Amino acid sequence: MSATAVHALWTTAGGVTSAAPGDTFTAPDIEYAQLAPVLIVVGAAVLGILVEAFLPRRTRYTAQVFLTVVALAASFAAVIGLAADGYAKKSAGLAAMGAIAVDGPALFLQGTILLVAVFSVFTFAERRLEPAAHKDAASAARTKPGAWGRVDSFAAQAGSVPGSDSEKAAVKAGFTTTEVFPLLLFSVAGLLVFPAANDLLTLFIALEVFSLPLYLLCAVARRKRLMSQEAAVKYFLLGSFSSAFLLFGIALLYGYAGTVSYAGIASVVDGSVQEIDPALAQTMGNDALLLIGGALILMGLLFKVGAVPFHMWTPDVYQGAPTPVTGFMAAATKVAAFGALLRLLYVVLPGLTWDLRPVMWGVAIVTMVGGAVVAITQTDIKRLLAYSSIAHAGFILAGVIAASPEGVSSVLFYLAVYSFVTVGAFAVVTLVRDAGGEATHLSKWAGLGRRSPLTAAVFAVFLLSFAGIPLTSGFSGKFAVFKAAADGGASGLVVVGVISSAIAAFFYIRVIVLMFFSEPKADGPTVAVPSPLTMTTIAVGVAVTLVLGLAPQYFLDLANTAGVFVR
């Protein structure tokens, strides 16, 4: 039916339309090949939901793990293909009507997120760390002491009230919550779009797509379920506030520029705009809207990276969430959020560098110092790593503040380094266990080096990397961001960063001393023997830590090549 006929029918029926009779609808031009990494992950997530609906319970675990790993690997291959094609053509572009940027920083960060997700899936799929669940006393009596069953880190039945009869029945039946795998895929899809978003609405939608699954994943721990649910509620409430601030900032920036696209806002900021919307003539170019709107969006992004004073959720959520979820969230969310922050500051608001610089300086300083100092007082290993991540957010902000191509490349490199060390460290945390599950109190780690030398040595490597000790990837990353900051005129920030690193080294080395130079307790925790999945995650983390510490130049060059934003 033609547009004219439709208009006639609508008019006859008494309807009202603003379209002229001769108007036609033009379908949007979608570059599906350039969106392939995201589409593969979304398609696999939808397929994962169908797996939960139609496959028998006994086959879901294998199907979900296989589907998730294959989808993430295929998506990573698509990212490599796009990067190789862009490198060969010496160009970058936009997709989805300009809503998604397909450039070096986006592809580099997407590749990092996908690799982190693959190794996080291995920790999600680990099923040898919990004691076997028994249906009755007779089967328990027949089981050898110390036997391990097919039980993962997640609640047997997430919808059951903690301690209820339905939960006990689900545990006895050996149920597992395999829905965590499609939830992970949906979160990864949002994380892939977040650093590549090229307009503010896409940014907000991506934020919600990756945040909502994380809120759910934080609440499904098998042990200490009340603490897990409390962590999820805190994360949800504070995350909702940050989303509201970001959305209000988007509204103000739209009033300022008359558009939500990054290029359109940048053209108003630098004064090169060609057209003025008559409906917004009174507000376009209003600096108050620009400064307040930009500040509100920065607040939303700084919440996601865990920068002070928007860090309140970090220690509680890291401690209460299932440890595999904590490792994934600590690494992948920080990568995506810093990618979005870089694009906002370098593409949308480059003209505000001097206006925002004092604010960013203050945030970076209090984040570095606050994270390092408060971490000294922590007695729980997961809370200690949470405050460590806050301090690292401050170190990365030093590279962001550099406002130079070297600053962008140094941040990209640091994010890749930090993500692998983080996933590996939290994978080690899952291995140290007692009767209550994971033994996260620092006193339980005393003498771990004598009880399990290999586990303690691996964790010590990760801690030394966090501390920035030479010959580890942490040193290479810190050196890169501090050098970029110094070259960008932020030498004072570098001095604060070095002092904060020295403070942070104290509590990292304290844990190492506790593990190797303290007597193990007779009733101390045991170190579980994981499956090859978790072993692979830890081994890759150690390998990346050492390789990027001993020979980082190739990867620094790769980050430098990828550090150019499309505008």
C-alpha positions as CSV (number, residue, x, y, z in Angstrom):
1,M,0.0,0.0,0.0
2,S,1.4,3.4,-0.9
3,A,2.0,6.2,1.5
4,T,-0.8,8.2,-0.2
5,A,-3.3,5.4,0.4
6,V,-2.3,5.0,4.0
7,H,-2.7,8.8,4.5
8,A,-6.2,8.7,2.9
9,L,-7.4,5.8,5.1
10,W,-6.1,7.5,8.2
11,T,-7.8,10.8,7.3
12,T,-11.1,9.1,6.5
13,A,-11.0,7.3,9.9
14,G,-10.8,10.7,11.6
15,G,-7.1,10.3,12.5
16,V,-4.6,13.1,12.6
17,T,-1.2,12.9,11.0
18,S,1.6,15.3,10.4
19,A,3.0,13.5,7.4
20,A,2.3,14.9,4.0
21,P,0.6,12.5,1.5
22,G,3.7,12.1,-0.6
23,D,6.1,11.3,2.3
24,T,7.7,7.9,2.4
25,F,9.6,6.1,5.1
26,T,13.3,5.6,4.6
27,A,14.7,2.5,6.4
28,P,17.8,3.1,8.4
29,D,21.1,1.9,7.0
30,I,22.6,-0.6,9.5
31,E,26.1,-1.9,9.1
32,Y,25.6,-5.4,10.4
33,A,29.2,-6.5,9.8
34,Q,30.5,-3.7,11.9
35,L,28.0,-4.5,14.7
36,A,28.8,-8.3,14.5
37,P,30.6,-8.5,17.9
38,V,27.6,-7.1,19.7
39,L,25.0,-9.0,17.6
40,I,26.8,-12.4,18.2
41,V,26.7,-11.9,22.0
42,V,23.1,-10.7,22.0
43,G,22.0,-13.6,19.8
44,A,23.8,-16.1,22.1
45,A,22.1,-14.5,25.1
46,V,18.7,-14.9,23.6
47,L,19.5,-18.5,22.6
48,G,20.7,-19.1,26.2
49,I,17.2,-18.1,27.5
50,L,15.7,-20.7,25.1
51,V,18.1,-23.3,26.5
52,E,16.8,-22.6,30.0
53,A,13.2,-22.9,28.8
54,F,13.4,-26.0,26.7
55,L,16.4,-28.2,27.6
56,P,16.2,-30.7,30.6
57,R,17.9,-29.5,33.7
58,R,20.7,-32.1,33.5
59,T,21.9,-30.8,30.2
60,R,21.6,-27.1,30.7
61,Y,25.0,-26.6,32.3
62,T,27.0,-28.1,29.5
63,A,25.0,-26.4,26.8
64,Q,25.2,-23.0,28.5
65,V,28.9,-23.1,29.1
66,F,29.6,-24.3,25.5
67,L,27.2,-21.7,24.0
68,T,28.7,-18.9,26.1
69,V,32.4,-19.7,25.4
70,V,31.7,-20.2,21.6
71,A,29.8,-16.9,21.4
72,L,32.5,-14.9,23.2
73,A,35.2,-16.5,21.1
74,A,33.3,-15.7,17.9
75,S,32.7,-12.2,19.0
76,F,36.4,-11.7,19.7
77,A,37.2,-13.1,16.3
78,A,34.8,-10.5,14.8
79,V,36.6,-7.7,16.7
80,I,40.0,-9.0,15.4
81,G,38.5,-9.0,11.9
82,L,37.2,-5.4,12.2
83,A,40.5,-4.2,13.7
84,A,42.6,-5.9,10.9
85,D,40.2,-4.4,8.2
86,G,40.4,-0.9,9.8
87,Y,44.2,-1.2,10.1
88,A,44.5,-2.2,6.4
89,K,42.3,0.7,5.3
90,K,43.9,3.1,7.7
91,S,40.4,4.3,8.7
92,A,37.7,4.0,11.3
93,G,34.0,4.7,10.9
94,L,30.5,4.9,12.5
95,A,27.7,2.4,12.5
96,A,24.0,2.3,13.2
97,M,23.3,5.8,11.9
98,G,26.2,7.2,13.8
99,A,25.2,5.8,17.1
100,I,28.2,3.4,17.4
101,A,31.8,4.2,16.8
102,V,34.0,1.5,15.2
103,D,37.5,2.9,15.9
104,G,40.7,1.9,17.6
105,P,39.8,2.6,21.2
106,A,36.4,0.9,20.9
107,L,37.8,-2.3,19.3
108,F,40.7,-2.5,21.7
109,L,38.4,-2.2,24.7
110,Q,35.9,-4.6,23.2
111,G,38.6,-7.1,22.7
112,T,39.8,-6.7,26.3
113,I,36.2,-7.1,27.6
114,L,35.6,-10.2,25.6
115,L,38.8,-11.9,26.8
116,V,38.0,-11.0,30.4
117,A,34.5,-12.4,29.9
118,V,35.9,-15.7,28.5
119,F,38.1,-16.3,31.5
120,S,35.4,-15.1,33.8
121,V,33.1,-17.8,32.3
122,F,35.6,-20.4,33.4
123,T,35.3,-19.3,37.0
124,F,31.5,-19.1,36.6
125,A,31.5,-22.7,35.4
126,E,33.8,-24.0,38.2
127,R,32.0,-26.9,40.0
128,R,34.7,-28.6,42.1
129,L,35.1,-26.1,45.0
130,E,32.0,-26.9,47.1
131,P,31.4,-30.2,49.0
132,A,29.1,-32.6,47.3
133,A,25.4,-32.2,48.0
134,H,23.7,-35.3,49.3
135,K,20.1,-36.3,48.9
136,D,20.0,-38.2,52.1
137,A,22.1,-39.4,55.0
138,A,22.8,-42.7,53.4
139,S,24.4,-41.2,50.3
140,A,26.4,-38.8,52.6
141,A,27.8,-41.8,54.5
142,R,28.9,-43.5,51.4
143,T,30.8,-40.5,50.1
144,K,34.5,-40.3,51.0
145,P,35.5,-37.4,53.3
146,G,36.6,-34.4,51.4
147,A,34.8,-35.4,48.2
148,W,33.8,-32.6,46.0
149,G,30.5,-32.5,44.0
150,R,29.1,-30.7,41.0
151,V,28.2,-27.5,42.9
152,D,29.1,-24.0,41.7
153,S,29.3,-20.6,43.4
154,F,25.7,-19.8,42.7
155,A,22.5,-20.4,44.6
156,A,20.8,-23.7,43.9
157,Q,17.5,-21.9,43.3
158,A,17.8,-18.1,43.2
159,G,14.1,-17.4,43.8
160,S,14.0,-19.3,47.1
161,V,14.1,-17.5,50.4
162,P,17.5,-18.0,52.1
163,G,17.2,-20.9,54.7
164,S,13.7,-21.9,53.5
165,D,12.6,-25.5,52.9
166,S,12.5,-24.9,49.1
167,E,16.1,-23.8,49.2
168,K,17.1,-26.9,51.2
169,A,15.2,-29.1,48.8
170,A,16.9,-27.5,45.8
171,V,20.4,-28.0,47.4
172,K,19.6,-31.7,48.1
173,A,18.4,-32.1,44.6
174,G,21.7,-30.7,43.3
175,F,20.1,-27.9,41.3
176,T,22.3,-25.1,39.8
177,T,21.5,-21.7,38.6
178,T,22.6,-21.9,35.0
179,E,20.7,-18.6,34.2
180,V,23.9,-16.8,35.2
181,F,25.4,-17.5,31.7
182,P,22.8,-15.7,29.6
183,L,22.8,-12.9,32.2
184,L,26.6,-12.7,31.7
185,L,26.1,-12.5,28.0
186,F,23.6,-9.7,28.2
187,S,25.9,-7.8,30.5
188,V,28.8,-8.3,28.1
189,A,26.6,-7.0,25.2
190,G,26.0,-3.7,27.1
191,L,29.7,-3.5,28.1
192,L,30.7,-3.8,24.4
193,V,28.4,-0.9,23.4
194,F,29.2,1.3,26.3
195,P,32.8,2.5,25.3
196,A,31.7,2.6,21.6
197,A,28.6,4.7,22.1
198,N,28.7,7.8,19.9
199,D,25.6,9.5,21.3
200,L,24.2,10.0,24.7
201,L,21.1,7.9,24.4
202,T,23.1,4.9,23.2
203,L,25.4,5.5,26.2
204,F,22.5,5.4,28.6
205,I,20.9,2.3,27.1
206,A,24.2,0.5,27.1
207,L,24.6,1.5,30.8
208,E,21.3,-0.1,31.7
209,V,21.8,-3.2,29.6
210,F,25.0,-4.1,31.4
211,S,24.0,-2.9,34.8
212,L,20.7,-4.8,35.3
213,P,22.2,-8.3,34.8
214,L,25.0,-7.4,37.2
215,Y,22.4,-6.4,39.9
216,L,20.9,-9.9,39.5
217,L,24.2,-11.7,39.4
218,C,25.3,-10.0,42.7
219,A,22.4,-11.6,44.5
220,V,22.8,-15.3,43.7
221,A,25.7,-16.4,45.9
222,R,25.4,-20.0,47.2
223,R,26.9,-19.1,50.6
224,K,26.1,-16.1,52.7
225,R,23.0,-15.4,50.6
226,L,21.7,-12.6,52.8
227,M,25.0,-10.7,52.4
228,S,24.8,-11.3,48.7
229,Q,21.3,-10.0,48.5
230,E,22.2,-7.0,50.6
231,A,25.0,-6.2,48.2
232,A,22.7,-6.5,45.2
233,V,20.2,-4.1,46.8
234,K,22.9,-1.5,47.6
235,Y,24.3,-1.8,44.1
236,F,20.9,-1.4,42.6
237,L,19.8,1.6,44.7
238,L,23.1,3.5,44.3
239,G,23.3,2.5,40.6
240,S,19.8,3.9,40.1
241,F,20.9,7.2,41.6
242,S,23.9,7.3,39.3
243,S,21.8,6.5,36.3
244,A,19.4,9.3,37.2
245,F,22.3,11.8,37.5
246,L,23.6,10.7,34.1
247,L,20.1,10.9,32.5
248,F,19.6,14.4,33.9
249,G,23.0,15.4,32.5
250,I,21.9,14.1,29.1
251,A,18.8,16.2,29.2
252,L,20.8,19.3,30.0
253,L,23.3,18.7,27.3
254,Y,20.5,18.2,24.8
255,G,19.1,21.5,25.9
256,Y,22.5,23.0,25.4
257,A,23.3,21.5,21.9
258,G,19.9,20.5,20.5
259,T,21.3,17.0,19.8
260,V,22.5,14.0,21.7
261,S,25.2,13.0,19.2
262,Y,28.8,13.4,20.3
263,A,29.8,15.2,17.1
264,G,26.8,17.6,17.3
265,I,27.6,18.5,20.9
266,A,31.3,19.0,20.2
267,S,30.4,21.3,17.3
268,V,28.4,23.6,19.6
269,V,31.1,23.5,22.2
270,D,33.8,24.7,19.7
271,G,31.4,27.1,18.0
272,S,31.4,25.5,14.6
273,V,27.7,24.6,14.6
274,Q,25.9,25.4,11.3
275,E,22.2,25.2,12.2
276,I,20.3,26.3,15.3
277,D,17.0,24.6,16.2
278,P,14.4,27.4,16.6
279,A,12.8,25.5,19.5
280,L,16.1,25.6,21.4
281,A,17.4,29.0,20.4
282,Q,17.1,30.3,23.9
283,T,19.2,27.5,25.5
284,M,21.7,26.5,22.8
285,G,25.2,27.7,23.8
286,N,24.2,28.3,27.4
287,D,27.4,27.5,29.3
288,A,25.5,26.8,32.5
289,L,23.7,23.9,30.9
290,L,27.0,22.6,29.4
291,L,28.9,22.7,32.7
292,I,26.1,21.2,34.9
293,G,25.2,18.6,32.3
294,G,28.8,17.6,31.7
295,A,29.4,17.3,35.5
296,L,26.3,15.1,36.0
297,I,27.3,12.8,33.2
298,L,30.8,12.6,34.7
299,M,29.3,11.7,38.0
300,G,27.5,8.7,36.5
301,L,30.7,7.5,34.8
302,L,32.9,8.0,37.8
303,F,30.4,5.9,39.9
304,K,31.0,3.0,37.5
305,V,34.8,3.3,37.7
306,G,34.5,3.5,41.5
307,A,36.2,6.9,42.0
308,V,35.9,8.8,45.2
309,P,33.5,10.2,46.3
310,F,31.3,7.9,44.2
311,H,32.8,4.7,45.5
312,M,30.5,3.8,48.4
313,W,29.1,0.7,46.7
314,T,32.4,-0.9,45.8
315,P,33.6,-2.6,49.1
316,D,30.1,-3.9,50.1
317,V,29.3,-5.2,46.6
318,Y,32.7,-6.8,46.1
319,Q,32.4,-8.6,49.4
320,G,28.8,-9.8,49.1
321,A,28.7,-10.8,45.4
322,P,29.7,-14.3,44.3
323,T,33.5,-14.1,43.8
324,P,33.4,-15.0,40.1
325,V,30.9,-12.2,39.6
326,T,33.1,-9.8,41.6
327,G,36.2,-10.7,39.4
328,F,34.2,-10.1,36.2
329,M,32.6,-6.9,37.5
330,A,35.8,-5.5,38.8
331,A,37.6,-5.9,35.5
332,A,35.1,-5.6,32.7
333,T,33.0,-2.7,34.2
334,K,36.1,-0.6,34.8
335,V,37.3,-1.2,31.2
336,A,34.0,-0.2,29.7
337,A,33.4,2.8,32.0
338,F,36.9,4.3,31.4
339,G,36.4,3.8,27.7
340,A,33.2,5.8,27.8
341,L,34.9,8.4,30.0
342,L,37.7,8.8,27.5
343,R,35.4,9.2,24.6
344,L,33.3,11.8,26.4
345,L,36.3,13.9,27.4
346,Y,38.2,13.6,24.2
347,V,35.4,13.7,21.6
348,V,32.4,15.5,23.2
349,L,34.0,18.0,25.6
350,P,37.6,18.7,24.3
351,G,36.9,22.4,24.6
352,L,36.3,22.1,28.4
353,T,39.7,20.7,29.2
354,W,40.7,23.6,31.4
355,D,37.3,23.9,33.0
356,L,37.2,20.2,34.0
357,R,40.9,19.8,34.8
358,P,40.8,21.1,38.4
359,V,37.8,18.9,39.2
360,M,39.4,15.8,37.7
361,W,42.6,16.5,39.5
362,G,40.8,16.6,42.8
363,V,38.9,13.4,42.1
364,A,42.1,11.6,41.0
365,I,44.0,12.7,44.1
366,V,41.3,11.8,46.7
367,T,40.7,8.5,44.8
368,M,44.4,7.5,44.9
369,V,45.0,8.5,48.5
370,G,41.6,7.4,49.8
371,G,41.7,4.0,48.3
372,A,45.3,3.3,49.4
373,V,44.8,4.6,53.0
374,V,41.5,2.9,53.8
375,A,42.7,-0.4,52.3
376,I,45.3,-0.6,55.1
377,T,42.5,-1.0,57.7
378,Q,40.7,-3.9,55.9
379,T,40.6,-7.4,57.3
380,D,38.7,-9.1,54.5
381,I,40.6,-10.0,51.4
382,K,37.7,-9.1,49.0
383,R,37.2,-5.7,50.7
384,L,41.0,-5.1,50.5
385,L,40.9,-5.8,46.8
386,A,37.9,-3.5,46.5
387,Y,39.8,-0.5,48.0
388,S,42.7,-1.5,45.8
389,S,40.5,-1.2,42.8
390,I,39.5,2.3,44.0
391,A,43.2,3.3,44.2
392,H,43.8,1.9,40.7
393,A,40.9,4.0,39.4
394,G,42.8,7.0,40.6
395,F,46.0,5.9,38.9
396,I,44.1,5.4,35.6
397,L,42.5,8.9,36.0
398,A,46.1,10.3,35.9
399,G,46.4,9.0,32.3
400,V,42.9,10.4,31.5
401,I,43.9,13.8,32.7
402,A,47.0,13.9,30.5
403,A,44.7,15.0,27.6
404,S,47.1,13.7,25.0
405,P,47.3,10.7,22.6
406,E,49.9,9.2,24.9
407,G,47.4,9.5,27.8
408,V,44.8,7.6,25.8
409,S,47.2,4.8,24.8
410,S,48.5,4.5,28.4
411,V,45.0,4.2,29.8
412,L,44.1,1.5,27.2
413,F,47.3,-0.5,28.2
414,Y,46.6,-0.1,31.9
415,L,43.1,-1.3,31.6
416,A,44.2,-4.4,29.7
417,V,46.9,-5.1,32.3
418,Y,44.6,-4.5,35.3
419,S,41.7,-6.6,34.0
420,F,43.7,-9.8,33.7
421,V,45.4,-9.4,37.1
422,T,42.1,-8.8,38.7
423,V,40.3,-11.8,37.2
424,G,43.3,-14.0,38.2
425,A,43.4,-12.6,41.8
426,F,39.7,-13.2,42.4
427,A,40.0,-16.7,40.9
428,V,42.6,-17.5,43.5
429,V,40.3,-16.2,46.3
430,T,37.7,-18.8,45.3
431,L,40.2,-21.6,46.1
432,V,40.8,-20.8,49.8
433,R,37.9,-22.3,51.7
434,D,36.6,-23.5,55.1
435,A,33.4,-24.9,56.4
436,G,31.5,-21.7,55.7
437,G,32.7,-21.4,52.1
438,E,35.4,-19.0,51.0
439,A,37.8,-18.0,53.8
440,T,38.1,-14.3,53.0
441,H,39.2,-13.0,56.4
442,L,42.9,-12.2,56.3
443,S,43.6,-14.2,59.5
444,K,42.5,-17.3,57.6
445,W,45.3,-16.7,55.1
446,A,48.1,-17.0,57.7
447,G,50.6,-19.7,56.8
448,L,49.0,-20.3,53.4
449,G,52.5,-20.4,51.8
450,R,53.3,-23.4,53.9
451,R,50.0,-25.1,53.4
452,S,49.8,-24.5,49.7
453,P,53.0,-22.9,48.3
454,L,51.9,-22.7,44.7
455,T,48.6,-21.0,45.5
456,A,50.3,-18.5,47.7
457,A,53.1,-17.8,45.2
458,V,50.5,-17.2,42.4
459,F,48.6,-14.8,44.6
460,A,51.8,-13.1,45.6
461,V,52.6,-12.5,41.9
462,F,49.2,-10.8,41.5
463,L,49.7,-8.7,44.6
464,L,53.1,-7.5,43.4
465,S,51.6,-6.5,40.1
466,F,48.9,-4.5,41.9
467,A,51.7,-2.8,43.9
468,G,53.5,-1.9,40.7
469,I,56.7,-3.8,41.5
470,P,59.2,-3.9,38.5
471,L,59.1,-6.9,36.1
472,T,55.3,-7.2,36.5
473,S,52.6,-5.8,34.3
474,G,51.5,-3.4,37.0
475,F,54.8,-1.6,36.9
476,S,54.5,-1.2,33.1
477,G,51.0,0.1,33.4
478,K,51.7,2.6,36.2
479,F,54.9,3.8,34.4
480,A,52.9,4.4,31.2
481,V,50.1,6.5,32.9
482,F,52.5,8.4,35.1
483,K,54.8,9.3,32.2
484,A,51.8,10.5,30.1
485,A,50.5,12.6,33.0
486,A,54.0,14.1,33.6
487,D,54.3,14.9,29.9
488,G,50.8,16.5,30.0
489,G,51.8,18.9,32.8
490,A,50.4,16.9,35.7
491,S,53.6,16.3,37.5
492,G,52.0,17.1,40.9
493,L,49.5,14.3,40.2
494,V,52.4,11.9,39.5
495,V,54.0,12.7,42.9
496,V,50.7,12.0,44.7
497,G,50.4,8.8,42.6
498,V,53.8,7.6,43.6
499,I,53.2,8.3,47.3
500,S,49.9,6.4,47.1
501,S,51.6,3.5,45.3
502,A,54.1,3.3,48.2
503,I,51.2,3.3,50.7
504,A,49.4,0.6,48.7
505,A,52.5,-1.5,48.6
506,F,52.4,-1.8,52.4
507,F,49.1,-3.7,52.5
508,Y,50.0,-5.9,49.5
509,I,53.3,-6.9,51.1
510,R,51.6,-7.3,54.4
511,V,49.4,-10.1,52.9
512,I,52.5,-11.7,51.4
513,V,54.3,-11.7,54.7
514,L,51.1,-13.1,56.4
515,M,51.0,-16.0,53.9
516,F,54.7,-17.0,54.0
517,F,56.0,-15.9,57.4
518,S,53.1,-16.9,59.7
519,E,52.4,-20.2,61.3
520,P,49.4,-22.0,59.8
521,K,46.6,-22.6,62.2
522,A,45.6,-26.2,62.8
523,D,41.9,-25.4,62.0
524,G,42.9,-23.2,59.1
525,P,41.2,-23.3,55.7
526,T,42.0,-25.8,52.9
527,V,42.9,-25.0,49.4
528,A,40.6,-26.7,46.9
529,V,41.9,-28.3,43.8
530,P,40.0,-26.6,40.9
531,S,39.1,-27.9,37.5
532,P,41.1,-27.1,34.5
533,L,38.8,-24.2,33.8
534,T,39.9,-22.1,36.9
535,M,43.4,-23.4,36.4
536,T,43.4,-21.9,32.9
537,T,42.1,-18.5,34.2
538,I,44.8,-18.3,36.9
539,A,47.6,-19.5,34.5
540,V,46.6,-16.9,31.9
541,G,46.6,-14.2,34.5
542,V,50.1,-15.1,35.7
543,A,51.4,-15.3,32.1
544,V,49.9,-11.9,31.1
545,T,51.3,-10.4,34.3
546,L,54.8,-11.6,33.6
547,V,54.9,-11.1,29.8
548,L,53.5,-7.6,30.0
549,G,56.0,-6.8,32.8
550,L,59.1,-8.2,31.0
551,A,58.3,-7.3,27.4
552,P,55.5,-4.7,27.3
553,Q,56.6,-2.7,24.2
554,Y,54.6,-4.6,21.6
555,F,51.4,-4.1,23.6
556,L,52.2,-0.5,24.3
557,D,52.6,0.1,20.5
558,L,49.4,-1.8,19.9
559,A,47.6,0.5,22.4
560,N,49.2,3.5,20.8
561,T,48.0,2.5,17.3
562,A,44.5,2.0,18.7
563,G,44.4,5.3,20.6
564,V,42.7,7.5,17.9
565,F,39.0,8.3,18.3
566,V,36.7,8.8,15.3
567,R,34.8,12.1,15.3
